[in-house]
């Protein structure tokens, strides 16, 4: 049961905070020691990415997200986030955008939607 609750907490962060701009929920979803840091980076445009999958085991939740390409000039983005939870609060968050990293180093993108 706790695993499903953890998935819901993380999904709320992605959908309500990041996509809907509900920064007022950060204190509810995150541990106090990281909520200020999260608040500084919690800004995305509505519909700027799609949550493809949320997978959890115990206190660890992984989210796969992607941003579809809008044109041939703008490549798609594809990434993962791993959240660690304790006492129904996110205490750790690691996020990576694979195609963004590849673009930064000038490599060909290998991950697509």
N, C-alpha and C positions, 0 to 999 in steps of 0.2 A: 504494500500500500504506500509506503514512504517513497518508493521509486516513482510511482505515478504522480505523487504530489510534487516531487522534485522536478519532474518533466513539466508540470503545469506552471511552476514558478519560473523556470527558465523560458518557457514559451511566452509567458506574460512579459518578461523582460524584452524579448525580441519583438513581439507584436505590439504591446501596449506602450512600452517606453521608447524603443528605437523607432518604430514605424508610426505610432500615433502621437509621439511627442509628450507622453505622460511622465515627465520627469518627477512629478510629485509621488510616483510609486517607487522611486529608487530606495528610499529609506525602508519601505515595506519589504522589498525583495532582496536587499543587500545587507551584509554585515556592516556595522558602523565604521569599521576601520578601512573599508574600501568604497563606501558610498560617495565620498567627495571626489575620488578619482573617477569613478563611473560617471558621475554627473558632468564632468568636463568633456567626456567623449560620447555622451548620449544624444547625438543629433544626426538624424537621417531624414531624408524626404520620404513622405508617405509613398509606398509602393516602390521604394528604391531597391528592394531585394525581396526574395521569396524564401521562406523557410521550407526546405525540401524534406527534411527528416529530423526527428528528435528521438535520440536513442539514449537509454539510461540503464545504469547498473548501480544500484545502491545510491551512494552520495555523489556519483559522477554522471553528468549529463552532457552528451555531445549533440551539437546542432550542425547540420549541413545546410548552408544557404547559398543562393546564387542570385546573380543579377543578370537577367537576359540582355543580350546585345541589342541595342536599338538601331544599329547600322553596321555596315561593313567596316567603318572607320573606328567605331568604338567596340572593342572586344568585350565578351562577357566576363563576368567575375564569378569565381567559385571559391568558397571557403568553408572553414570549419571553426567552431568554437567549442571549447571544453569548459564546463562550469563545475565547480566543486561546491557542494552545499553542506552546511552543518546547521542543525536546529531550524530547518525550513528557511534558511537565508543563504544567498550565494556568497561564499567567502573567497572564491578564486575564479578568475575568468581569463582564459587564453584564447585569442582569436587570430586566425591566419587567413589571408587571401592569397591563394596560390598563384593565380594569374597576375595579381598585382606585383608579387615578388619577381616573377619571371619577367614582366615588363621592365621593372626597375633594373634588372641586371642585363637586359637586352637579349634574353633568351626567347625562343619560340614557345608560345603557349602550348601546353599539352593537355590541359584540363578544359573540358567544355561541357555544356549542358546536355 
